[in-house]
Amino acid sequence: MPSTVTNETANAMPVHLVDWQPIVKGSLRGFAKVRLGRALLINDVPVLSSNGRAWAGMPGKPLLGADGTGLRDDKGKQRYAPVLEWTSRESSDRWSAAVVAAIEQEHGSAALDAAPEAA
C-alpha cells in the first residue's frame, strides 16, 4: 500500500511512495517512484544515506561525450545532468524529507541503513 506523508516533518509536501527498490551501493540506498501531488509521477528517485542522514535527490541523466561514452569526474564516477530541479533549497529539502519519511513509514528506518538485510 502506498505511503502518503503530509505531516509536520515534511511541511505538508504531498508525496506518495508508489514503489521502492532497495539497492545498496556506496551511499545509495535505493530508488523510489513517487507521486507528487495528484498528477506528477517521478521515477528513479535516488535515495542516499551517509553520516546518519538520509536524503532524496532528483533523477538525472548520464552525461555523454562526443563518442557516446559516459563522462566521468576526477574520481572516476559517472557524471549526471539534472532532469528536474527545485527553484529553492527549502523546497528541495521539504521534498527530500517527505520522500525519506514515506520510505521509513512504509519500510521502516532500516530500509535506509548502510548494510542490506540478510536474504
N, C-alpha and C positions, 0 to 999 in steps of 0.2 A: 504494500500500500504506500503510495507516495506521501512524503512528509511535506508539510507546509509550515514555514516558520515566518511568523509575523509578530514576534514578541519584542520586548523592550531591548534585548541584547542585539537584535538585528535592526532596531529602529524602524520596524514595520515594513522592511523591504519584502515585497511579496514574492518569495522564492519557493518553488515547489520542486522537490527532488523527484525526478522521473526515473532515473537509473543511476547505479553506482557500480563501477568496475574497479575493484582494488588492484593496484599494480604497485609493488614496492621496488623502486629503483632510485638510489640516491635519496634525494629529498622528496621525490614524487611518491605519493600515496595512492593515487588512482585518478580516474577520470569520471566526472559526473555529467549527467544530462539533466539540465534544469529548465524549468519554465519560469519565466519572469513575468509576473502579472498574469494575464489570462491568455495572451496570444503569442508570446515570443519564446521559442524553444532554443536553447543554446546547447549544442553538442560538444563533447570533448573538452569540458572544462577541467583543466589540470588542477589538482588539489595537492598541495605540498605541505611538508612539516619539517621544521628544523628548530633546534634550541627551545623545545617545549611550546612552540607556536605553530598553528596550522593556518593556512590561507588558501584561497582560490584565486586563480588568475583567469584572464580571458583566453580563449583559444587563439592560437597563432598559426601562421602558415610558414613552412620552411623557406628560407631564402636560398635561391639557387644561383650559381654562377652562369656565365655565358655558355659553358659547356654542359650545363644541366646537372652538375654535381652540387651537393649541398655545401653552402658556405659555413665555415667553422670559425669560432673565436680563437683567441690565443691559447686557450686550454684544450682545444680540440672538440668543443661541444658545438652541436648544430645551432645555427642562429635562426631566429624566427622573427617574422614581422607581425605586428598586431592586425587582427581582422576587425575586432571591435575594441573600443576603448571608452572609458568614462571621461567626462569632462571635468570631474573634480576628484580629488583624493578622498574626500568624505563619502561620495557615492561609491567609489571603488571599495573602500573599507567596509561600508554598510553591506554591500552585496557579498563581499568575501565572507564576512561574519555570518550572514544568513545562509550561505551555501554550506559552510562548515557546521553550523548549528543543525541544519537539516540532515546532514550525513550522520552527525553524532546522535541525533534524536532517533533516527531510524536504525542505525547500525551500531550505536554505542561509540564511546570515545576511543575504544581500542581500534576502531577502523582506521584511525589516523596515527596509530603508534608506529614506531620505526621498524619493528620486526613483524613479518607476516605471521598470521596464526598458523599453528600446526595443522597440516592437512590430515 
